[in-house]
Amino acid sequence: MRRAAVRMQATQLGHRTEVIGGDRLQTMPSRNLITDVAGVRVGHAEDTRAATGVTAIVFDEPAVASIDVRGGGPGTRETDLLEPAMTVERIDALALSGGSAFGLEAGGGVQAWLRERGRGFKVRTARVPIVPGAILFDLLAGGDKNWGRFAPYRDLGYAAAAGATPEFSLGSTGAGLGATTVNLKGGIGSASATTSDGLVVGALVAVNAAGSVVVGDGPWFWAAPFEREAEFGGRGLPPSFPPEALRFRTKGGERQSTTLAVVATDATLTKAQAKRLAVMAQTGLARAIYPVHTPLDGDVVFAAATGRKQLAEPLIGLSELGSTAANVVSRAVARAVYEAKALPFPGALPSWRDRFAPQFSH
């Protein structure tokens, strides 16, 4: 069995509050990562020879969670229980994985790590860790997928959970190692913000989209209006939209494309409110990827609430929280592509930096 490589790296942005016309808008938390939400940790594990990996999002305490699925070809684990009418209210972790349906085993590895620590839904003397998950298709991205009788994802899931910390790397790592878009390398992105009521919301996204994250042939990102502190290059939007910008382009293969997103907040939410948060956060994918939510995609957004702060007002507070979540999802999508590195295989897609960074260095 190949040993999973676990890599961590801090991504730092300074704390900043923007003030316009005397009104406080949003604060940029210190890391600009989903782990700015207290009690959330992230770990990656990879099989570099197979060019695939797993990302685990681990909650220090069980979190209220729900899901919104928009893609036409999703691959998921234990997601029915996330619907508001279902009995189980809270989850212990989430598992995002490459490997298509093979990657669904990653949740079992995360579950095993949690079980060793006594975590899980209690049923008399038994405990069952609750680990929903989703997968993306990276089987054609290169690497040696002849892994033998059993795929490596269960062990990768265990290693990702064991290595989860508040600081983690972006780009071609974890579940995003083999991820691509229609024209550039994809990967893992993350971003965060604080609402005017002081609630922190963060997103982690694994971008393996059928469509494009850049306008036309780039270098501009569709998510440019939501960028903070040049987190994905500060290029803004093009002075005029190129004619090909809205041309339909896609990878074209069934079940080959998916964008997986996790939104977390420190707000106290019901399961129904978490569902609404996931629904609103999907808007962030629509702002950052073109086209999106196609029959070829498996797009999924998980929403999780750690319950450390109260909403100041249920309707307006949740509305602002969801609007902020959509913004951070857009930013996380762009950061995933901006931070990615091309895979070292013949015919591999270039990264954004390969294609565009040299022209901005002069």
Buried (B, 14 or more C-beta within 10 A) or exposed (E): EBEBBBBBEEBEBEEEEEEEEEEEEBBBBEBBBBBBBEBBBBBBBBBBEBBBBBBBBBBEEBBBBBBBBBBBBBBBBBBEBBEEEEEBBBBBBBBBBBBBEBBBBBBBBBBBBBBEEEBBBEEEEEBBBBBBBBBBBBBEBBBEBEBEEEBBBBBBBBBBBBBBEBBBBBBBBBBBBBBBBBBBBBBBBBBBBBBBBEBBBBBBBBBBBBBBBBBBBBBBBBBBEBBBEEBBBEBEEBEEEEEEBEEEBBBEEEBBBBBBBBBBBBBBBBBEBBBBBBBBBBBBBBBBBBBBBBEBBBBBBBBBBBBBBEBBEEEEBBEBBBBBBBBBBBBBBBBBBBBBBBBEEEEBBBBBBBBBEEEEEE
